Amino acid sequence: MMKLQFKPKGYNYWEWKNHKVHYVVQGEGHIVAFIHGFGAFAFHWRYNIPEIGKYFKLYAMDLLGFGWNQVVDFAKDIVCTKALLVGNSVGGFTVLNATTSYPKIVSRVILLNSSDQFESSINFAFWQAKQPAHIRPILNNVYIDKTNVDDYLVDSIVHPTKDPDPREVYYRLMSRYLFQTSDLTLDKLLSQLSCPLLLPCGDFDPWMGASKANKMESLYAQSSILRLQAGHSPHDEVPHLVNKALVELISSIDCT
């Protein structure tokens, strides 16, 4: 399977609130935007970008602060048209927040093992584990098939945090969410959603598995679950299945 080349210096950059935000763009056609989870970066979509880019135009951006406003501003400034948003883990929460706050930018939503806003152990675990020796065991814990827990994955998670700016953002981010409470939840966001929702679910995710997807489906009538034999990041563990589902879904709808 084709894999996005890992470039330590990145691909493209967008100026946002005095920060340089890295993003990848490929392909032409209907617009798809990938939003990664906590602790990861755009390169976590390494197996999805080359394949989806064959059929559609996609964007994958690095999130600085996991705020919906960055996604909305990126959509306005760079994407410039309605997009299908795909989010993993806390990136799923970010997608829902952006969608309900500014629905004009979104045509459909796909959430892969989405979590609530910093409510689970996943965020603190990744916050502590920004060294290769620590991050690999954590990844092994949430990948059922360990094949893709490789040097590329570890490097793509660790390398960006070596820069002073991302480290400062991480510090502020975790300080904010570890010590400040918020009543914004997935339940509340789902009650405000107004577009179809697909839930590809890695059923063996120790953090956000089948029960979470079942709950989301029960709360939102326009949702459907795609069961996958995978862990927390099905798009990286079974990318061929996720890519197939994405291509079929996007091909069947009008994203304009």
C-alpha positions, 0 to 999 in steps of 0.5 A: 500500500502506498504511504505518504513520504515522511518529511521532517520539514513538512509539506505546506504551511499556513499562517494562523494567529502568529503560528505556522500550521503544517498541512498536506494537500493532494488530489482534485475533486470533492473535498475531504479534510482529515483531523488527527487525534491527540498526540498525533499529527497529519502524518498519522493519515499516511496510508489514507492520503495517497489513496484518497488523493487518487479520487478526491481533493484532501487536506490533512492539517496539524492541530495546534490547540484542538479548538474548533476555530482553527478548523473553521478558519482553515476551511475558510482560508485554505479549503474555501468550499464545503468539505467532508470532515474525518476525525480520529480520537479527540480529532473527532470531538474537534470535527463535531465542534467545528461542524455544529458551530459552523455547519456551512463548512461541512457536507458529511462527518466521519468519526473514527473512535471519537472521544470526548474532550480530554475526558479519557486516559488517552490524552494524558498518556500521549502527553507523558509519552513524547519520547520514542521509548515511551510512545511505542508501548502505548501504541502497541497497547492500542493497535491490535495488529502491531505491524504498523507500529513502526519507526515512521509512526513513532518519528511522525509523533515525536519529531514535531514536538521537538520544536519550541512552539509545539511544546509550548502549545502542548503545555498550555493545552494540557494545563487548560484541559487538565485544570479547567472543566467544560460542559461541552460533551459529545452528547451535546454536540450530537444533539446539534448535528444536522448532517449524516454521520458515519462511525468506522469503529475499531471494536478492540480499542481499549479506550474508545471501542464498540460501546462508545460507537453504540452510544453515539449511534443511539443518540443520533438517528442519522448515524451508522456504524462500520465495524472494524477488527482494529484498535484506536486508530483503524485508519492506520491499522486497517487502512484498506478497509477505511479507504474503501469505505471513504471512497464508496461514501464520498462517491455516493453523495453530492459534496457541493 
